[in-house]
Amino acid sequence: MKWVYALILAVFAVHAAALYFLGQPMICECGYVEMWHGIVSDSGNSQHISDWYTPSHVIHGVLFYALFTLLFPRLPLAYRLLMAAGLEAAWEVIENTPAVINHYRQQTLAQGYVGDSIINSLADGAASLVGFLFASRARVVVSVALVILLEAAALYAIRDSLALNVFQFFAQPEWLASWQAK
């Protein structure tokens, strides 16, 4: 099974290389790295190790655990973790393509968005694996409570969340943009 963990590291190496070739910076162009950057509306957002969008990646992990457990209940946990790492890495690369970055910029909170730094993207991938492993050990009700808590905290703190982000990817109603701009 150790080879599965080596493959997970390889997935993240390919993920980092893909972002590098897409032109994403290794760290924030400000020249330093913060463990937490809590200001959504400035150029440091999605450039440091963690931010208000990190909890959404924990939620990804919980959802990936549920999905892969439902689809492949007999598959060893390590293999499902590898699948989750691959899916998260693929999302992180897609999220940082010029087309998706430009699409996000249409949203109220992402008007200056330039994509993720490589360190932020890798940390988001790690957060997803934390969510996956948490869900693998927690009761379903606890995992559901965690998802609700993380969504509510983000909604309260920054007027955005994973659910709103997904919704706004497909529709940008004016009332939501107005609410987020307050």
N, C-alpha and C positions, 0 to 999 in steps of 0.2 A: 504493500500500500504506500510505501514511501515514495514510489515513483509518481503516484497521483499528486502528492504535494509538490514534487519537482515540476510536474506539468502545470500546476496552478501558478508557480513562480514564473514558468515560461510564458504562460498566458499573459501575466502582468508585464513581462519584459516586451512581448510583442505589442501589447497595449501601449506602453510607454513609447516604443519606437514609432508606432503609427502616429501618435500625437506629435512626436518630434517632426516627422515628415509632413504633417499637416501644418507645421509652423507654430505650434503652441510652445510657449516658453517653459523652461524647466521649473522656474519659480516665478513669483511675482516680479514684474518688471520694476517694481519699486526697489528691488535689491535685497530684501530681507524676507524672512519666513516667520509667520505667526502661527502658533498652535490653533488659535481661534480668531476669526475675523467676523465680527458681528454686524458690520455695516453693509446692508444689501445694496444701497444706492451709490456706492463709490467704486473706483477702479480696482480695489482690492478684493471685491467679491469674487469667489470662485478661483482665487489665486493663491490662497494660503492652505494650510493643512485641513482645517475644518471651518465650517460656516453654517449659516441657517439652513442650507440645503443638504448638509451631511445627514441629518435624520431621515431624509427621504431615501437615502441609499441604504440605511438600516432597514427601512420598510421594504425596499426592493428585496433584500435578503430574506426577510420573513415571507414575502410573497413567493420568491423562488423556491424556498423550502416547501411551502404548501403545494405549489405547482408540481415540482419534481417528485414529491412524495405521493401526490395523487396519481401522476402519470406513470411513475416507476417505483412502486412501493417496495419491491424486492431488491432494487439496486442498492448496493452498499452506500452508506452515507458519504463516504469520501468521493465516490463517483458523482453523486448528486451535487456535492460541493464543487467539484471540478466543472460540472455543467453550469452551475450558478456563476462561477468565476468567469467562464467563457461568455455567458450571456451579459453579465455586467460589463465586462471589458468591451464587448461589441457595442453595447449601448453608449459607453463613454466615448468610444471613437466616433460613432455616428453623431452623437450630441455635439461633437467638436468639429464637424464638417462645416464649411462656409454656409451651405444652404440652411442647416439647422440653426447655426448661430444667428444668421440673418432673420430667420423665422422667429426666434426668441426675442430679438430686438423689437419686434412689433408689440410686445407685451409691456405694460406700464412699468413693472419693476425691473425689466431687463433691457431698457433702452440703450445703455452703454455697455452691454455684455460683449465680451471679446472671446468668450470660451473659457475653458479651464486651463490652469497651469498643469503641467504634468504631475507635479507633486500633489495638487488638489485632486486630480482625477484618480491617481493611484490610491490616495487616502479614501476617496469615495468608494473605490473598489474594495478596499479593506473593510470599510463600514458595512458594505453589503454582506461580506463574509461573516462579520460579527452578527448581523441580523439573522443570517441563515443558521449559524451555530446556536444562537440564542433560541431560535424557534425549534431547533432539533432537540433541545433539552427542556423547553418550557411546555406547559400545558397549553392547549389551543386557546383557551380563554385568556391566558396571560399574554400570549402573542397578540391576540386581537386587541386587548387592552393597551398593549405597548403601541400598536399602530395608531389607535385612536388618540392616545396621549401625545405621541409625536406630531400627528397631524394638527391637533388642537393647539399645541405649543407654538408651532410654526404659524398657524393662522393668527393666533393672538399677538405674537411677537413681530411678524413681518407682513401679515395679510397675504400670505402665500403658503402653499403646501404642495405635496405630491399630487393630490387629487385635483387641486386648482391648476397646477402646471399641466397636467394631462388634459384637462378640460380646455384650457386656453390654447393648447396646441392645435385644437380643432376649431375653436370658436373664441372670439374676443368681444363679448358683449360690453357695451358702453357702461352699463351699471357696475360691472365688475372692475373695469379700469378706473372708474370714478372712486369706488370704494378703496381700491388699493392705493390710489394717489393721495388719500387723506393722511 
